[in-house]
Amino acid sequence: MHKASRRDLLTAVLGLTAAQAFPVLPLTRSALAQGGAAGVPQTAAGIIADIREKRLTATDAVKASLARAEAMKHLNAIITLNAAGALAAAKKIDDMVAAGQPLPPLAGLPILVKDNINMADLPTTGGTEALRNARPKANAPSLQKLIDAGAIVIGKTNLHELAFGITSTNAASFAGHVKNPYDTTRIPGGSSGGTAAAVAAGIVTAGLGSDTGGSTRIPAALTGTVGLRPSVGNGGAERRYNDANAVVPISRTRDTVGPMGRTVADVALLDAVITGSPVATPAALKGKRIGIPLSFWSGLDPELEAVAKTARGKLETAGVVFVDGDLPGLADLNAKVSFPVALHEPVEDIPAYLKASGIDGVSLEDIAGKIKSPDVQGAFGAILKDAFGKDYPDAMKVHRPALQKLYADYFKANNLDAMLFPTTPAPAVPIDAEKGSGEMSIAGGKPAPTFFTMIRNTDPGSNAGIPGLSLFAGMTKSGLPVGIEIDGPVGSDPALLALGLAMEALLGTAPAPVAK
């Protein structure tokens, strides 16, 4: 197998300007994943290095992704393909290569973008009928930075309708149910299920999702990929990505764009470009203090629990110091924040988004009236009535600060670098075509709502505004991926990515799916 030269390593991670010094990642032209885009490396850095060294043209990289998208269209991962635009962008990169011109850091990298993130050249549908032909006037800032860096958008990905759910079982006629590449009868997670499924299926190596309560991390966990929720904090300087009114919103307090990829390195590369910061390099695992919140490790699917505990054992053998402890009262406190914020803020945020994005002739009521997914119809019934409006002031002024303090005290009192837990309590569950998001049972227990079950471990950190990274932990005996998550204090994103790189080197990456 060809290995990248030192020049590859240097050029593939150049910064946005000559003044920015990006540390070198250990980039290699990795082996092809089974069933991936033919002839194309299966890491972002590998593709970039091959284009720079003229082993691969950007046009061929894009053509391979488009062909793979066509072969995998039964997954319903993509709403809109951008074939002509992507090929035109690829030609510009190839012309730069031929002319010997300096290349931007992501030159020629095919990516996919969740279809709630504004893009001026394509509709931004939110996976819902009322926005099917919506054309925002500008790209979302995080996306624009990737495009400026040479990334090529090959299309917009499917999602849970309006991002209000975690299954990506979308009842809109033009969207459809997204399927998990590891078992097409099962969900890929959501709401960024299209991006996750596309990455897992080898259509692209990386892309963008968004996360309000777990929407990059849950689908990453269920598809054997990687998803980052960047720091949000209290906004301002604490917010790592700034895309105000450039993403179809749920909550200005909770929403954030997040990179997703096949590997942690893929995600770290996109994060570095979006933030203009150095690319993360692997941390030393020995001596890292990582908290084990006991409630996050309870009530788990037995097969998933076995995988997560095996991963934890490998980390302990590598020198990680685990600190048992919990966050008392977390679930009750989180409940006082979660819905009061997520089901009140859309009342203001959706109209503000429509106005800022230049989407005329569509109102909040229009959107609600054309929703097709039953579970999302229920959520918007509460939004139109502003059922949680009375609880919102206390949620923001009393309960959310208390939740943030609980996390901050937990990290500080235990001198922790991060906390570790299974991203979801169970692997992917069967698609519920009737309800969109119905009920599930763990180990034969009492059926419970799928939504609340699957967000149990991701939602509290989301409401506190802390960063979280989900990466591959292993496969269940039944052949389904399991994700494990690390969360850290606000602003610890670079440290989490560094820790994630080291963990992935130990735990490995997911095998290519052989769909059932």
C-alpha positions in Angstrom: 0.0 0.0 0.0 1.4 3.4 -1.0 2.2 5.7 1.9 2.1 9.5 1.7 5.5 11.3 1.4 6.6 13.9 3.9 5.5 16.5 1.3 2.0 14.9 1.3 1.8 15.3 5.0 2.8 18.9 4.9 0.7 20.1 2.0 -2.4 18.2 3.0 -2.8 20.2 6.2 -1.7 23.7 5.1 -3.6 26.5 6.8 -6.0 29.0 5.2 -3.2 31.5 4.9 0.6 31.3 4.8 0.7 32.9 8.2 -1.2 30.0 9.8 0.9 27.0 10.8 -1.1 23.8 11.0 0.6 21.0 12.8 1.2 17.9 10.7 -1.2 15.0 11.0 0.0 11.5 10.5 -1.8 11.3 7.1 -1.5 8.3 4.9 -3.3 7.2 1.8 -5.5 4.7 3.6 -6.8 1.5 2.2 -10.0 1.5 0.4 -13.1 0.6 2.4 -15.1 -2.2 1.0 -17.7 -0.7 -1.3 -16.4 2.8 -1.0 -16.0 5.2 -4.0 -13.8 3.2 -6.4 -10.2 4.2 -6.6 -10.5 6.9 -4.0 -8.9 6.9 -0.5 -11.3 6.6 2.3 -10.0 9.4 4.4 -10.3 13.2 3.7 -6.6 13.7 4.1 -5.8 10.8 1.7 -8.0 12.3 -1.0 -6.4 15.8 -0.6 -2.9 14.3 -0.7 -3.6 12.3 -3.8 -5.0 15.4 -5.6 -2.0 17.5 -4.6 0.5 14.8 -5.8 -1.5 14.2 -9.0 -2.3 10.6 -8.3 -6.0 11.6 -8.5 -7.8 14.4 -10.1 -10.5 16.4 -8.3 -12.8 15.5 -11.2 -12.3 11.8 -10.7 -12.8 12.1 -7.0 -16.1 13.9 -7.5 -17.2 11.4 -10.2 -16.5 8.5 -7.9 -18.6 10.1 -5.2 -21.4 10.8 -7.6 -21.3 7.2 -8.8 -21.3 5.9 -5.3 -24.3 8.1 -4.5 -26.2 6.7 -7.4 -25.3 3.1 -6.3 -26.5 3.9 -2.7 -29.6 5.8 -3.6 -31.8 3.2 -1.9 -30.5 4.5 1.4 -32.4 7.8 0.8 -29.4 9.6 2.3 -29.4 12.5 -0.2 -32.2 14.9 -1.1 -30.4 16.9 -3.8 -27.3 16.0 -5.9 -25.1 18.8 -7.2 -23.5 17.0 -10.1 -23.0 19.9 -12.5 -21.9 22.3 -9.8 -19.5 19.8 -8.2 -17.9 18.9 -11.5 -17.4 22.6 -12.4 -15.8 23.2 -9.0 -13.6 20.1 -9.5 -12.4 21.4 -12.9 -11.3 24.6 -11.3 -9.2 22.7 -8.8 -7.7 20.5 -11.6 -6.8 23.6 -13.5 -5.0 25.0 -10.5 -3.1 21.8 -10.1 -2.1 21.8 -13.8 -1.0 25.4 -13.6 1.1 24.7 -10.5 -0.9 27.2 -8.4 -1.0 27.1 -4.6 -4.0 25.0 -3.5 -6.3 25.7 -0.6 -6.2 23.1 2.3 -9.2 21.0 1.3 -8.7 21.3 -2.5 -10.9 18.8 -4.3 -12.5 17.1 -1.2 -16.0 16.0 -1.9 -18.4 16.6 1.0 -22.1 16.4 1.7 -24.1 19.0 3.7 -27.2 18.4 5.8 -30.2 20.0 4.1 -31.0 22.4 6.9 -27.8 24.3 6.4 -28.0 27.2 4.0 -26.5 26.9 0.6 -27.1 29.6 -2.0 -26.6 27.3 -5.1 -29.1 24.6 -4.0 -32.5 24.6 -2.2 -32.4 24.3 1.6 -35.5 22.2 2.3 -35.2 21.3 5.9 -36.7 18.0 4.7 -40.1 19.6 4.7 -42.6 20.4 2.0 -43.1 24.2 2.7 -39.3 24.8 2.2 -38.9 22.4 -0.7 -38.0 25.2 -3.1 -36.4 27.6 -0.6 -33.3 29.3 -1.8 -31.3 31.1 0.9 -29.4 34.2 -0.3 -26.1 33.1 1.1 -24.1 30.1 2.3 -24.0 29.4 6.1 -20.6 30.7 7.4 -19.3 27.3 8.4 -20.1 25.9 5.0 -18.6 28.9 3.3 -15.3 28.4 5.1 -15.1 24.8 3.8 -15.9 25.9 0.2 -13.3 28.7 0.4 -10.8 26.0 1.5 -11.5 24.0 -1.7 -14.1 21.5 -0.5 -16.7 20.5 -3.1 -20.3 20.1 -2.2 -21.8 17.1 -4.1 -25.2 17.4 -2.6 -27.5 18.1 0.4 -28.4 15.2 2.7 -31.7 13.9 4.1 -32.7 14.4 7.7 -35.5 14.0 10.2 -38.1 16.4 9.1 -37.1 19.9 10.2 -34.4 18.2 12.4 -37.0 17.5 15.0 -36.2 13.9 15.8 -33.5 11.2 16.0 -34.6 8.5 13.6 -34.4 10.4 10.2 -37.6 8.6 9.3 -38.9 11.4 7.2 -42.5 11.2 5.8 -42.1 14.1 3.3 -42.6 12.7 -0.2 -39.4 14.0 -1.7 -37.3 12.9 1.2 -38.3 9.5 2.5 -36.9 7.3 5.3 -33.1 7.3 5.6 -31.8 3.7 6.0 -28.8 2.5 8.0 -26.1 1.0 5.6 -25.4 -1.8 8.2 -29.1 -2.9 8.1 -31.5 -1.1 5.8 -34.5 -2.1 8.0 -33.0 0.0 10.8 -32.7 3.8 11.5 -29.4 5.6 10.9 -30.1 7.9 13.8 -30.9 11.6 13.5 -31.5 14.2 12.8 -28.3 14.2 10.7 -29.0 10.7 9.5 -28.4 11.4 5.8 -24.9 12.7 6.3 -24.0 9.8 8.6 -25.5 7.2 6.2 -23.6 8.7 3.3 -20.3 8.7 5.1 -20.8 5.1 6.3 -21.8 4.0 2.8 -18.6 5.4 1.4 -20.2 8.2 -0.7 -18.0 10.8 0.9 -15.4 10.8 3.8 -16.8 13.8 5.6 -19.6 16.4 5.7 -21.7 18.6 7.8 -24.6 17.9 10.2 -26.2 19.9 12.9 -26.8 19.1 16.6 -29.4 20.4 19.0 -29.7 17.4 21.4 -27.6 14.7 19.8 -28.1 15.1 16.1 -24.5 14.7 14.9 -23.5 12.2 17.7 -26.5 9.8 17.6 -26.3 9.0 13.9 -22.5 8.8 14.1 -22.9 6.2 16.9 -25.5 4.1 14.9 -23.5 4.1 11.7 -20.0 3.6 12.9 -18.9 7.1 12.0 -17.7 10.2 13.9 -19.7 13.3 14.9 -18.7 16.4 16.8 -21.0 18.8 18.7 -18.8 21.9 19.1 -19.0 24.1 22.2 -21.9 26.5 22.4 -21.8 27.7 26.0 -23.7 30.9 26.5 -22.9 32.1 22.9 -20.5 34.9 22.1 -16.9 33.9 22.5 -17.9 30.5 24.0 -19.7 29.4 20.7 -17.2 27.6 18.5 -19.2 27.8 15.2 -21.2 30.9 14.3 -24.1 30.3 11.9 -26.8 32.5 13.3 -29.9 32.5 11.1 -28.1 30.4 8.5 -29.5 27.0 9.5 -33.2 26.0 9.6 -33.6 26.4 13.4 -34.9 24.7 16.4 -33.2 26.7 19.1 -30.8 29.6 19.0 -29.5 28.5 22.4 -28.9 24.9 21.5 -28.3 24.6 17.8 -24.9 24.2 16.2 -23.4 23.0 13.0 -21.1 20.0 13.5 -18.6 18.1 11.3 -19.1 14.4 10.7 -16.7 11.9 9.1 -15.5 8.4 8.7 -12.6 9.0 11.2 -11.8 11.5 14.0 -9.0 12.9 11.7 -11.6 13.7 9.0 -13.7 15.6 11.6 -10.6 17.3 13.1 -9.6 18.6 9.6 -13.0 20.2 8.9 -13.1 21.7 12.4 -9.6 23.2 11.9 -10.7 24.9 8.7 -14.0 26.2 10.1 -12.4 27.6 13.2 -9.0 28.7 11.6 -7.2 26.8 14.4 -4.5 24.2 14.3 -5.4 20.6 13.4 -5.7 18.4 16.5 -2.9 15.8 17.0 -3.3 12.7 19.1 -3.0 13.1 22.9 -1.2 10.7 25.2 -3.7 8.4 26.9 -1.6 7.5 29.9 -2.6 9.5 32.9 -5.7 11.1 31.4 -8.5 11.3 34.0 -11.9 10.5 32.6 -15.1 10.4 34.5 -17.6 7.5 34.4 -21.1 8.9 35.1 -22.8 5.9 36.4 -26.4 6.8 35.3 -25.1 7.1 31.7 -23.9 3.5 31.9 -27.2 2.0 33.3 -30.1 0.5 31.5 -28.0 -0.4 28.4 -28.7 -3.0 25.7 -26.6 -6.0 26.7 -24.8 -6.3 23.4 -24.0 -2.6 23.4 -22.9 -2.7 27.0 -20.5 -5.5 26.3 -18.9 -3.5 23.4 -18.7 -0.3 25.5 -17.1 -2.0 28.5 -14.6 -3.7 26.2 -13.6 -0.3 24.8 -13.4 1.0 28.3 -11.1 -1.9 29.3 -8.7 -1.1 26.4 -8.5 2.5 27.4 -7.7 1.5 31.0 -5.0 -0.9 29.8 -3.5 2.1 27.9 -3.2 4.1 31.1 -6.4 6.1 31.3 -7.5 6.7 34.9 -11.2 6.3 35.2 -13.1 8.1 38.0 -16.5 6.8 39.0 -19.0 9.3 40.0 -22.3 10.8 38.9 -24.0 14.1 38.4 -26.8 14.1 41.1 -30.2 15.4 39.9 -29.0 15.6 36.3 -32.1 14.1 34.6 -34.6 16.2 36.5 -32.6 19.4 35.9 -32.2 18.6 32.2 -36.0 18.1 31.9 -36.6 21.6 33.1 -34.4 23.0 30.3 -34.8 20.7 27.3 -38.4 21.1 26.0 -39.0 24.6 27.4 -36.1 25.8 25.3 -36.5 23.6 22.2 -40.2 24.0 21.9 -40.4 27.7 22.7 -37.5 29.3 20.8 -38.8 28.2 17.4 -41.7 30.6 17.8 -39.2 33.4 17.3 -36.3 31.7 15.6 -38.0 30.2 12.5 -39.5 33.6 11.4 -36.1 35.3 12.1 -34.4 32.6 10.0 -36.8 33.0 7.1 -36.3 36.8 7.1 -32.5 36.7 7.4 -32.2 34.0 4.7 -34.4 36.0 2.2 -37.1 33.2 2.1 -40.3 35.1 1.3 -43.9 33.9 1.3 -43.4 31.3 3.9 -44.5 31.6 7.5 -44.1 29.4 10.7 -47.8 28.5 10.2 -47.2 27.5 6.6 -44.3 25.2 7.6 -46.3 23.6 10.4 -49.3 23.1 8.1 -47.3 21.1 5.6 -45.4 18.8 7.9 -45.8 15.1 7.0 -44.1 13.2 9.8 -46.5 12.4 12.6 -43.9 12.9 15.4 -42.9 16.3 14.1 -46.6 17.3 13.7 -46.9 16.7 17.4 -43.9 18.9 18.2 -45.2 21.8 16.1 -48.6 21.5 17.7 -46.9 22.5 21.0 -44.8 25.2 19.3 -47.8 26.9 17.7 -49.6 26.9 21.1 -46.3 28.0 22.7 -47.1 25.4 25.3 -43.7 25.9 27.1 -43.6 29.7 26.9 -44.5 30.0 30.6 -41.6 27.7 31.6 -39.0 29.4 29.3 -37.8 32.2 31.6 -37.0 29.9 34.5 -35.4 27.4 32.1 -33.0 30.1 30.9 -32.4 32.1 34.0 -32.5 29.4 36.7 -32.3 25.8 35.5 -29.8 26.1 32.6 -27.3 28.0 34.7 -27.7 25.3 37.4 -27.2 22.6 34.8 -24.0 24.3 33.5 -22.7 24.6 37.1 -23.4 20.9 37.8 -21.2 20.0 34.8 -18.5 22.5 35.6 -18.3 21.3 39.2 -18.2 17.7 38.1 -15.2 18.3 35.8 -13.4 20.5 38.3 -14.0 18.5 41.5 -12.8 15.3 39.9 -9.9 17.0 38.0 -11.2 15.4 34.8 -10.0 15.8 31.2 -13.3 14.4 29.9 -16.3 12.1 30.7 -17.0 8.8 28.9 -20.2 7.0 28.1 -22.1 5.1 25.4 -23.5 7.7 23.0 -26.9 5.8 23.0 -28.3 3.2 25.3 -29.0 0.8 22.4 -27.8 0.2 18.8 -30.0 1.1 15.8 -33.6 0.1 16.1 -36.0 -0.9 13.3 -37.6 1.9 11.2 -41.2 2.8 12.3 -42.7 3.8 9.0 -46.1 4.6 10.6 -45.1 6.8 13.5 -41.7 8.0 12.4 -40.4 7.7 16.0 -42.4 5.2 18.0 -41.4 3.0 21.0 -38.5 0.7 21.7 -37.6 -1.9 24.3 -34.2 -2.7 25.8 -33.5 -6.3 26.7 -37.2 -7.1 26.7 -38.1 -4.3 29.1 -41.1 -2.1 29.1 -41.5 -0.2 25.8 -40.5 3.4 26.0 -40.5 6.3 23.5 -37.6 5.9 21.1 -36.8 9.6 21.1 -36.4 10.0 24.9 -34.5 6.7 25.1 -31.9 7.5 22.5 -31.3 11.1 23.6 -30.9 10.2 27.2 -27.1 10.5 27.2 -26.6 13.2 24.6 -29.3 15.7 25.6 -28.0 17.0 29.0 -24.6 18.1 27.6 -26.4 19.8 24.7 -28.4 21.8 27.1 -25.4 22.7 29.1 -23.6 23.9 25.9 -20.5 21.6 26.4 -18.8 19.9 23.5 -19.1 16.2 22.7 -17.5 13.8 20.3 -18.9 10.4 19.4 -16.6 7.8 17.8 -16.7 4.1 16.9 -16.3 1.7 19.9 -17.0 -1.7 18.2 -19.6 -3.9 16.7 -22.3 -5.8 18.5 -22.6 -9.6 18.0 -25.6 -8.8 15.8 -23.4 -6.7 13.5 -24.4 -3.2 14.5 -22.1 -0.3 15.3 -21.7 1.1 18.8 -20.6 4.6 19.5 -18.8 5.9 22.6 -18.8 9.6 23.5 -16.4 11.9 25.3 -17.7 15.2 26.6 -15.6 18.0 28.2 -15.9 21.5 29.6 -16.9 24.4 27.4 -14.0 25.3 25.1 -12.2 21.9 25.4 -13.0 21.0 21.8 -9.3 20.8 20.7 -8.5 18.6 23.7 -11.5 16.3 23.0 -10.4 15.9 19.3 -6.9 15.1 20.5 -8.2 12.5 22.9 -10.5 11.1 20.2 -7.6 10.7 17.8 -5.7 8.7 20.4 -8.8 6.6 21.3 -9.5 5.8 17.7 -6.0 4.6 17.2 -6.6 2.1 20.0 -10.2 1.2 19.2 -10.1 1.2 15.4 -12.6 2.3 12.8 -15.8 0.6 11.7 -15.7 -2.2 9.1 -17.4 -1.3 5.8 -21.1 -2.2 5.9 -22.5 -5.2 4.2 -26.2 -4.2 4.2 -28.8 -6.7 5.3 
